[in-house]
């Protein structure tokens, strides 16, 4: 087996081991949650021997844009800031602009920060 195949096999073995460990951690966390008092939202800490165990529960809240537009006028304008608009870049269109409209791309580039992301590795077994 060549060195790249050896690394691929090792990576697959480690991923399988990690998946098993993640499952065990999740099961242990579930047991702790069952045994430790926790709030519907926020954190709660208990002490057990020399361990400090903190459970933190969160609520995900989203805004329905259409519903917000319908009720927006019923909310005092000074409280509109409770609903924030989130700016997001359409990366696909932004990349296309570089070729299609370089003059517009140049202007937009002044407000867009680009940083290299991490390099992903995917190894999958194939039958020969």
Buried (B, 14 or more C-beta within 10 A) or exposed (E): EEEEEEEBEEEEEEEEEEEEEEEEEEEEEEEBEEEBEBEEEEEEEBEEEEEEEEBEEEEEEEEEEEEEEEEEEEEEEEEEEEEEEEEEEEEEEBEEBEEEEEEEBEEBBEEEEEEEEEEEEEEEEEEE
